[in-house]
């Protein structure tokens, strides 16, 4: 599954993200009937202490999310997506492009965000 996510994320990071974007977040959705999706959003602020930063979107892949079907629980999906993002940040084609942002988060759209990366 990671290879499919990696290909999707390569494409997302090749898109023209606005210059005022300072952070990325991966929103996970439970779409029902064992369907799941992830979108990447770029935000114009980042604050480790205030997770609402992820609501200040200036860009989103909402029209073309990464989608898959899997009969599992939300926590497993969260763990998998966090693992995929972490792996991408260490070995992905555009890992350096992603790491130019102040921060990167991941989480269910209606839940807490796990901070995956903070620029030093």
Secondary structure, DSSP 4 states (H G I P E B T S, - for coil): -HHHHHHHHHHHHHS---TT--EEEEEEEEEETTEEEEEEEEES---TT-GGGGG-EEEE-GGG-EEEE----HHHHHHHHHHHHHHHHHH-TTHHHHTTSSEEEEEETTSPPEEEEE--
